[in-house]
Amino acid sequence: MIEVENLSKSFTLHNQGSAVIPVLEGADFTVRRGECVALTGESGAGKSTVMRILYGNYLAQGGRVTIGGVDLTRAEPRQILALRRETLGYVSQFLRVVPRVPTLEVVAEPLRALGVEDDAAFARARDLLARLRIPERLWSLSPTTFSGGEQQRVNIARGFAHGYPALLLDEPTASLDVTNRETVLQLIEEAKAGGAAIVGIFHDVEARSRVADREVDVSRFTPVAA
Amino acid sequence: MTPLLDVRNLRKTYGGRIGCTDVSFCLYPGEVLGIVGESGSGKSTLLNCLAGHQAPDTGEVIFDTRVNGPQDTVTMSEPERRMLGRTDWAFVHQNPRDGLRMRISAGGNVGERLMAVGARHYGEIREAAGDWLDRVEIDMGRIDDRPAAFSGGMQQRLQIARNLVTGPRLVFMDEPTGGLDVSVQARLLDLLRGLVRRLGLSAIIVTHDLAVVRLLADRLMVMKGGQVVETGLTDQVLDDPQHAYTQLLVSSVLQV
C-alpha cells in the first residue's frame, strides 16, 4: 500500500548563507495492508520528515513514494488532495482548525468532504468523541480553547472518522491518560484489522510494541557526512 | 477533467513596467487557489486580468463556460464577458464599498444582481435576498437598511451575499479579510470556507495573509516582481518552501 524507494531529502536555507542540510538518503521501506510500521530513531533522525514526505507536506529531492498507486513525489496538487481525501489520513501532533467551527463538525468534516450524508457523518463523529471521552457538552464548541489532551483526542477522532486505507500517526498516544491511550490503541488495532496500512511514530515503547508489526530505524537513512 | 480556468502565458505591463508576466496555471472545479506576495508583486494585476477588469497585453484566459465550453475571455466580446461577470463569476473586493451600492438597501444590493440576470418577481427576489442575508449571518431585520449603516464586517458579508446569490462557479477575492478586526476575520473565514465547500465553488484569493491561505486555499502561488516564483499544495509551500523569497515570506510571519 505504501512504498518508499530510494528517497532523499535535504533542506536548502537560502536566507541563511544557502546552507544545505541533508536529512535523508536512500530511504527504502514498504507497508502492506493491515500492517503497522513504526519509525524509530533518536530525535532529529528524520522520523517526522519521513512522515511529512509521505503526506506530501514536504517535497522529496529524489526517489519515489507510492501510496495507493499515486507517486507523491511527482503528483499534481489536485491528485494529492484527492489522495488525502479518500486514501491517506494523517493524525498530526497538533490540531489546526478554523476558529468557531464546533468540535462535532471538525470531526465529521473528513466524511462530509467525501460526500457522506450529514446524519451518518455526525453519527460517526458522535461515536468517536464518546469513545474518546470528550464530554458531550463540549461537542458544540470550537476545540481551539480545549486542553492539550482534549485537542489531541479531537484530532485523533477526526483522523479515524473515515477508514483511510493508509494512515500516518505522529505520536498518537502522547499526552493521553491510561484509559484514553487504551482507546487509541484499540482504534489503531481496529484500523489494522480493517486492512489499513499504518506508519507511526511512537515514543511510548509499550504502545509501539503492542501495535507495530515492524520497526524501521530512520537513522539508517541519515546521509554520511562527506 | 476540463479545468474551469486555464491561464496561459499571461502578461500585463504598465508602460515599461511589468505588472505580471509568464503566468500559466490551471484551476479545476472545486479548487481554491491562493495567490500571495508582497505589495507590488503583481497579484492584484493578475486577478484583475483574470476577472476581465483589465486587458492583458498577451496570453489567454480560457474559462469553461456552461453553454459553449472553454472560451478565451480575453478575446470574447465585451457583452459576453460582462454576462460572465454577472453569472458565472463573482468578485469580492477588499473594500466592500467597491462591491456594494451604498445608497440602496441591503436587500436591494442582493436583489439587484438577481435582477441583472432576469429575475423579476419581487416576492421571490426578496425571499432569495433574505435567505442569503441569513446565510451570511445578517439579521433579517436589517434587510431594508443601507450598507452605510453597517459595520465593516457586515458590509463585507453583505458583499459576499450579493456576489454569491446568482450561483457563480468562480469567485475572485482580493484581500477579502483585509482591514477587518481579527475576530471578524475569523468569522468571515469560517463563513467563506463553509460556503466554498458546500457550494463546490472554485475560488482565487489574493492576500498577503499566510494564515488566511492556510485555512482557505488548497493550492498556493507565490509571486514576486510580477512573476510566479513557486507553486504547490498550500501546506507544502508554507511548510517546505523552496524559493528564497518564499522562505523569507514564511519566516517573517510573527508567531502569536
Interface residues (C-beta under 8 A of the other chain):
Chain A: F11 T12 L13 H14 N15 R52 G56 N57 Y58 L59 P77 R78 I80 L81 R96 V98 P99 R100 V101 A113
Chain B: Y28 E31 A186 R187 L189 D190 R193 R197 R214 L215 D218 R219 G232 L233 D235 Q236 D239 D240 Q242 H243 A244 Q247 L248 S251
